[in-house]
Each structure stands twice: as C-alpha cells, then as structure tokens.
Amino acid sequence: MSRQVVNADKPHRWKKDIAASVDYFNQWFVVFAPETFRMTRVVTTEHVIRALHVTDDLRRLDVTTLRSHPGILPTLRMCTAPPLAVDRLVGLTGVSRNLIERLEQDELPDRIVSTDLDRALTKICDILSQLLDRDIFPWLVSGTTPNDQERDRSATIIADRRCSSVANPIIRNAQEQRQLTLIGKYLEQLGYRKQPHPLEKPITEMEAGTFTFHLKVLVGTIHKVNIPIDVVIQPVQPRQDRLPVLIEAKSAGDFTNTNKRRKEEAMKVRQLRETFGQNVTFVLFLCGYFGSDYLGYVAAEGIDWVWEHRIDELKHLGL
C-alpha cells in the first residue's frame, strides 16, 4: 500500500518551514519559560535550604547524613567549586554511576552490601567536602554559625546554579505535553476518541476511530522489546493491514541537540519496519529548531514529518 509523503520529499519548502517552526517555538517559549523558571527557582531554593538544614550548613557532610537524605546530592554537587556534573563526580570518586543516580532519585541502592555502600558514600562525602565553594559559604572558613541573611544569600546562589538544569527538562516535558494535547484536540475535532489500548493485544486490533498516547509497541523478531510511541491512531477507515498511524512528538530549543538525537528516530523506525513491514506509517510531529541537516538525515532514513504550525497536514496520513 503506497503512502503519501507529506514533507520529506519537498526540500524546496524546508527553509521556509524551519523559520516558521523556530518562530512558533520561540513565541511559546517567551510566554511559558519565564514563569516556569520563577516557579522552579522557588522550589529549588526550598531544596537547597533543606540540604543546608540537614547538613548543619554543610558542616556535617558525612555518611549518616547522606544515607538519611540521599536526595540532597544534586544540591551538594552545585555547592562545589566548580559545580560537579554526575559524570565528573563518578570520575572523581570511582563510585558507580548507577549508585549515584539512585541517590539523586532520593533512593538507596537495594542490591549492595551495607559496608560497600558506606565506603562509596564516604568517597562521595570526601570529594564534596574538599571541593565546597568556601566563597559562597564563608562560615566554613571562619568557623562561625551563619545568620539567616548569609544562609539565604548562599541558598539563592546555589538555587540559581541548579535552576538551568532543572528548568530545561520541565520546559521540554511541558512542550511535549502541549504537543500531545494539541494533537488530541485536533483528532477529537475529526471525530476520533481517546481510548487506551490493552498492552497484550497487537496494535492491529485497535478500534477504528480511536487514538492513545504513550503506547508501548512490541517489536523485534528474535529479541522482542517494547518501544514507546507518543501517539497511536487507528483511522476511521483502517488500512487493509490494519496498521495504525504512529507519531513521535518532538520539539527542540536549539539546533545542536536535534542533530545529537537524530539517530534515535532512525533506530526506532528500523525496528518498526523489521516487525511490521516497510509500509508502516511512522511520522514526526515537529516544533522548534529542526534544521536542514536534521531534516535531510531523517528523510534519507525514509522518515516523514508534519510541522506543528501546519497541523492540518495530519489529514494526509489517512485520518
């Protein structure tokens, strides 16, 4: 069954669409991002104040404290000079990345001998203690107890350090949710209804005229794995093979990250084609900074896309 190509075969339109998509994303960002950053800074400052409290203003940075409050580690990494990324902390301590990631999630690893955990936590505390930014925490040099003004000033600085790394994922998640909401409203206007699809049933058994979000699709012939698909739509008039339309919602606030992540879509579509055949309908729903390099790459992989600023083109997918 032949499929209509929406944008991948029209490079003469790419430049204009890229500019329109960047403008579309920027307009949303200007409205949404400042409030998000303010809210994030308030929440993050509270996390920093808590970390200062449980560590006695960083004067009690030890295994017992980190065991009792593992979730303070992201804040403690920002209290050093220079601030430490997770990979840098792994390299300096020799502790496994998995252990540090569990701590960052406010959890202790459950498959480790207690003495081994203590040794790992000791290494982390030793490195953090050596690298604490004493210009931000002058009481560590003077040996005095900080007053409320000094503590608040230090907390604000550390919160600002954390805010960028914390706010960016929040903005990405909000943008993805906004895209899914937009697609959902568009489909409902066409007469579709949102309906969960049982994981144990093949996607070809989806009821006609329904759609669902974040469906795990089983792929593979020998080694089977579940891959998440953002939007799965069974047209009102299903194809003969009853394969639904698969959509991946993607947004980007700069051109660099899209090129770094472009292989993800290529891998996903290959898995889908190996399982369901070459005519599987898998398209991207794009908003933001997707340049010609990215578009050329995915087009060469046989992946099509619909721009968010022209959402009506979803109709060309047989909906």
C-alpha positions as CSV (number, residue, x, y, z in Angstrom):
1,M,0.0,0.0,0.0
2,S,1.6,3.3,-1.1
3,R,1.8,6.2,1.4
4,Q,1.6,9.9,0.7
5,V,4.7,11.7,1.6
6,V,3.9,14.9,3.4
7,N,7.2,16.9,3.8
8,A,10.2,14.6,3.4
9,D,10.2,14.9,-0.4
10,K,9.7,18.7,-0.6
11,P,13.1,20.2,0.2
12,H,12.1,23.4,-1.6
13,R,9.8,24.1,1.4
14,W,12.2,23.2,4.2
15,K,13.9,26.6,4.6
16,K,10.6,28.5,5.0
17,D,9.2,25.8,7.3
18,I,12.3,25.8,9.5
19,A,12.0,29.6,10.0
20,A,8.2,29.3,10.8
21,S,8.8,26.5,13.2
22,V,11.6,28.4,15.1
23,D,9.3,31.4,15.4
24,Y,6.4,29.2,16.6
25,F,8.6,27.7,19.3
26,N,10.1,31.0,20.4
27,Q,6.6,32.6,20.8
28,W,5.6,29.7,23.1
29,F,8.9,29.9,25.0
30,V,8.7,33.6,25.7
31,V,5.3,33.1,27.3
32,F,6.0,29.9,29.2
33,A,9.6,29.8,30.2
34,P,9.9,32.9,32.5
35,E,7.1,31.7,34.7
36,T,8.5,28.2,34.7
37,F,11.9,29.5,35.7
38,R,10.4,31.5,38.5
39,M,8.4,28.5,39.8
40,T,11.5,26.3,39.5
41,R,13.7,28.7,41.4
42,V,11.2,28.8,44.3
43,V,11.0,25.0,44.5
44,T,14.8,24.7,44.1
45,T,15.6,27.2,46.8
46,E,13.5,25.2,49.2
47,H,15.6,22.1,48.3
48,V,18.8,24.0,49.0
49,I,17.5,25.3,52.3
50,R,16.6,21.7,53.3
51,A,20.1,20.5,52.3
52,L,21.7,23.2,54.4
53,H,19.5,22.3,57.3
54,V,20.1,18.5,57.3
55,T,23.9,19.0,56.9
56,D,24.1,21.7,59.6
57,D,25.0,24.3,56.9
58,L,27.4,21.8,55.3
59,R,29.4,21.3,58.5
60,R,28.1,17.8,58.8
61,L,28.7,16.2,55.4
62,D,29.0,12.5,56.3
63,V,27.8,9.0,55.5
64,T,25.0,9.1,58.1
65,T,23.6,12.3,56.7
66,L,23.8,11.1,53.1
67,R,22.2,7.8,54.0
68,S,19.3,9.5,55.7
69,H,18.9,12.2,52.9
70,P,20.2,10.8,49.6
71,G,18.1,13.3,47.6
72,I,20.3,16.2,48.7
73,L,23.1,15.0,46.4
74,P,22.0,17.1,43.3
75,T,22.2,20.2,45.6
76,L,25.5,19.2,47.1
77,R,27.0,18.9,43.6
78,M,26.2,22.5,43.0
79,C,27.8,23.6,46.3
80,T,31.4,22.8,45.0
81,A,33.9,24.9,43.0
82,P,33.4,24.1,40.2
83,P,29.9,22.6,40.3
84,L,30.1,18.9,39.5
85,A,28.2,17.1,36.9
86,V,27.2,13.5,37.6
87,D,29.9,12.1,35.3
88,R,32.6,14.2,36.9
89,L,31.5,13.0,40.4
90,V,31.7,9.4,39.1
91,G,35.2,10.0,37.8
92,L,36.5,11.7,40.9
93,T,35.0,9.1,43.4
94,G,35.3,5.9,41.4
95,V,31.7,5.2,42.5
96,S,29.3,3.6,40.0
97,R,27.1,5.8,38.0
98,N,24.1,3.7,38.9
99,L,24.6,4.2,42.6
100,I,24.9,8.0,42.2
101,E,21.8,8.1,40.0
102,R,19.9,6.2,42.7
103,L,20.9,8.7,45.3
104,E,19.9,11.6,43.0
105,Q,16.4,10.0,42.9
106,D,16.4,10.1,46.7
107,E,16.8,6.3,47.0
108,L,19.5,4.0,48.3
109,P,20.5,1.0,46.1
110,D,19.0,-2.2,47.4
111,R,21.5,-4.6,46.0
112,I,24.7,-3.6,47.7
113,V,26.3,-4.7,50.9
114,S,25.9,-2.1,53.7
115,T,29.7,-1.8,54.2
116,D,30.2,-1.3,50.4
117,L,27.6,1.4,50.4
118,D,29.2,3.1,53.3
119,R,32.6,3.1,51.5
120,A,31.0,4.6,48.4
121,L,29.2,7.3,50.4
122,T,32.4,8.1,52.2
123,K,34.2,8.7,48.9
124,I,31.4,11.0,47.8
125,C,31.4,12.9,51.0
126,D,35.2,13.3,51.0
127,I,35.2,14.7,47.4
128,L,32.3,17.1,48.1
129,S,33.9,18.3,51.4
130,Q,37.2,19.0,49.6
131,L,35.6,21.0,46.8
132,L,33.0,23.0,48.7
133,D,32.9,26.6,47.4
134,R,34.0,28.5,50.5
135,D,33.5,31.8,48.8
136,I,29.8,31.1,48.8
137,F,29.8,29.5,52.3
138,P,32.3,31.8,54.2
139,W,31.3,30.4,57.6
140,L,33.2,27.2,56.7
141,V,36.4,29.3,56.8
142,S,35.5,31.5,59.8
143,G,34.1,28.6,61.9
144,T,31.1,30.7,62.8
145,T,27.4,30.0,62.5
146,P,25.7,31.7,59.5
147,N,22.9,34.1,60.1
148,D,19.7,34.0,58.2
149,Q,20.8,36.6,55.7
150,E,24.1,34.7,54.9
151,R,22.2,31.4,54.6
152,D,19.6,32.9,52.3
153,R,22.2,34.5,50.1
154,S,24.1,31.3,49.7
155,A,20.9,29.3,49.0
156,T,19.9,31.7,46.3
157,I,23.3,31.3,44.5
158,I,23.1,27.5,44.7
159,A,19.5,27.5,43.5
160,D,20.4,29.6,40.5
161,R,23.1,27.1,39.7
162,R,20.6,24.3,39.8
163,C,17.8,26.1,38.0
164,S,19.0,25.8,34.4
165,S,19.5,22.1,34.6
166,V,16.2,21.6,36.4
167,A,14.1,24.1,34.4
168,N,15.1,22.7,30.9
169,P,13.6,19.2,31.4
170,I,10.5,20.9,32.8
171,I,10.2,23.1,29.7
172,R,10.8,20.0,27.4
173,N,8.1,18.0,29.2
174,A,5.7,20.9,29.1
175,Q,6.3,21.3,25.4
176,E,5.7,17.6,24.8
177,Q,2.5,17.6,26.8
178,R,1.3,20.7,24.9
179,Q,2.0,18.9,21.6
180,L,0.1,15.8,22.7
181,T,-2.8,18.0,23.9
182,L,-2.9,19.8,20.6
183,I,-2.9,16.5,18.6
184,G,-5.6,15.1,20.9
185,K,-7.9,18.1,20.4
186,Y,-7.3,18.0,16.6
187,L,-8.2,14.3,16.4
188,E,-11.3,14.9,18.5
189,Q,-12.4,17.6,16.1
190,L,-12.2,15.0,13.4
191,G,-14.4,12.7,15.4
192,Y,-11.8,10.4,17.0
193,R,-11.9,9.5,20.7
194,K,-9.1,8.8,23.1
195,Q,-9.2,5.2,24.3
196,P,-6.5,3.1,26.0
197,H,-5.3,0.0,24.0
198,P,-4.5,-3.1,26.0
199,L,-0.8,-3.9,26.0
200,E,-1.4,-7.6,25.5
201,K,-3.3,-7.0,22.2
202,P,-1.5,-6.3,18.9
203,I,-1.8,-2.8,17.6
204,T,-3.7,-4.1,14.5
205,E,-6.6,-4.8,16.9
206,M,-7.0,-1.1,17.8
207,E,-10.6,0.0,17.4
208,A,-11.2,2.2,14.3
209,G,-11.5,5.9,15.1
210,T,-9.6,5.8,18.3
211,F,-6.2,7.1,19.5
212,T,-4.0,6.7,22.5
213,F,-0.8,8.3,24.0
214,H,2.5,6.7,25.1
215,L,1.7,3.2,23.9
216,K,4.4,0.6,24.2
217,V,4.6,-1.4,20.9
218,L,6.3,-4.8,20.8
219,V,8.9,-5.0,18.1
220,G,11.6,-7.5,17.1
221,T,11.6,-11.0,15.6
222,I,14.2,-12.9,17.7
223,H,14.8,-10.4,20.6
224,K,11.5,-8.7,21.3
225,V,11.4,-5.3,23.1
226,N,8.7,-2.7,23.8
227,I,9.3,0.7,22.4
228,P,7.2,3.7,23.4
229,I,5.2,5.6,20.7
230,D,3.9,9.0,21.6
231,V,0.6,8.9,19.6
232,V,-1.0,5.8,18.0
233,I,-4.1,6.4,15.8
234,Q,-6.3,3.8,14.2
235,P,-8.0,5.6,11.3
236,V,-11.8,5.7,10.9
237,Q,-11.2,3.6,7.8
238,P,-8.3,1.3,8.7
239,R,-5.8,0.2,6.2
240,Q,-6.1,-3.3,4.8
241,D,-3.3,-4.4,7.1
242,R,-4.9,-2.5,10.0
243,L,-1.6,-0.9,11.0
244,P,-2.3,2.3,12.8
245,V,-0.6,5.7,12.3
246,L,2.4,6.1,14.6
247,I,3.5,9.7,15.6
248,E,6.5,10.8,17.6
249,A,6.1,14.3,19.1
250,K,9.4,16.2,19.0
251,S,10.4,19.8,20.0
252,A,13.8,21.5,20.3
253,G,15.0,24.8,21.6
254,D,18.3,24.8,19.6
255,F,19.7,23.1,16.5
256,T,22.6,21.3,18.3
257,N,20.6,18.8,20.3
258,T,18.4,17.7,17.4
259,N,21.5,16.6,15.5
260,K,22.8,14.7,18.5
261,R,19.5,12.8,18.9
262,R,18.5,12.2,15.3
263,K,19.8,8.5,15.3
264,E,17.1,7.7,17.9
265,E,14.3,8.1,15.3
266,A,16.3,6.1,12.7
267,M,16.7,3.2,15.1
268,K,13.0,3.3,16.1
269,V,11.7,3.2,12.5
270,R,14.1,0.4,11.6
271,Q,12.7,-1.7,14.4
272,L,9.1,-0.9,13.4
273,R,9.8,-1.8,9.7
274,E,11.5,-5.1,10.6
275,T,8.4,-6.0,12.6
276,F,5.5,-4.6,10.6
277,G,6.9,-4.1,7.1
278,Q,8.2,-1.2,5.0
279,N,4.8,0.5,4.7
280,V,4.4,1.2,8.4
281,T,3.3,4.8,8.9
282,F,5.7,6.5,11.3
283,V,6.0,10.3,11.2
284,L,7.4,13.0,13.4
285,F,5.4,15.9,14.7
286,L,8.0,18.8,14.8
287,C,8.1,22.1,16.6
288,G,11.2,24.3,17.1
289,Y,14.8,24.1,15.9
290,F,15.0,21.4,13.3
291,G,17.5,22.4,10.6
292,S,18.2,21.2,7.1
293,D,20.9,18.8,8.3
294,Y,18.4,17.1,10.6
295,L,15.6,17.0,8.0
296,G,17.9,15.6,5.4
297,Y,19.1,12.9,7.7
298,V,15.6,11.7,8.7
299,A,14.3,12.0,5.1
300,A,17.2,9.8,3.9
301,E,16.0,7.2,6.5
302,G,12.6,7.3,5.0
303,I,11.0,9.2,7.8
304,D,8.3,11.8,7.1
305,W,7.1,14.6,9.3
306,V,4.3,17.1,10.0
307,W,5.1,20.6,11.3
308,E,3.1,21.7,14.3
309,H,2.4,25.1,12.6
310,R,0.7,23.1,9.9
311,I,-1.1,20.5,11.9
312,D,-3.8,20.2,9.3
313,E,-1.4,18.1,7.3
314,L,-2.1,15.2,9.7
315,K,-5.1,14.6,7.4
316,H,-2.7,13.4,4.7
317,L,-1.8,10.4,6.9
318,G,-5.1,8.8,6.0
319,L,-7.0,10.1,9.0
